[in-house]
Each structure stands twice: as structure tokens, then as C-alpha cells.
Amino acid sequence: MSNGTSRMLKAVPLGDTGFHLGGGLYHRLDGQNHGQHRGELHVSGEYFTDCSLPSTVAVLNQFRDCMIEVSDSATGATGWGNCQTYVAGEWPEMGLSSR
């Protein structure tokens, strides 16, 4: 805190997965950009059956939003939020590599 004290916040995911930000043309999915102008009316989309598969994550990117519940040990306050999860480096024990 600004006065030098510390405060413990605990974040717990509300589920096992999250919303992969690679869908919807984020991060140049299929070479396209999110919000890219492609004419008067252009409707498209994508569908992934199982976003937990490594082959799907390789396409979508590991970067995703995860809903969390946060609690404050000092006040007992709780709330919900969005945590954008991202893992840097290689974690072979979790099946993550730099490709």
C-alpha cells in the first residue's frame, strides 16, 4: 500500500478455462486483424470444438481472459474480476513450450 503496509489479496479462478483472445481476429488470427475494414458488410466467425487441446491453443494463442473471485484478507471484502492470464517461458510440466 502507499503507506508501506502490505495486504494479501487472494484470486481464485471461477472455472477451469477462459475466453481465448485469439478468437475474433485478435492477435492476427488467420492473418486478419480485429476491427479490420473489409467492405460494406463482412460477416465471419470461427468455431473451435475443444479449446483445451494443445493443437487448438497453438492456433488461438494461450492468452485468455479468466473470471476470478478476489478476496481481501484485511477487510474480508470479496469481488469478481477478469484476469488476463499469460505464461512466459517454457513450462514442460504443464505442456507449455516456446513452440
Buried (B, 14 or more C-beta within 10 A) or exposed (E): EEEEEEEEEEEEEEEEEBBBBBBBBBBEBEEEEEEEEEEEEEEEEEEBEEBEEEEBBEBBBBBBEBBBEBBEEEEEEEEEEEBEEEEEEEEEEEEBEEE
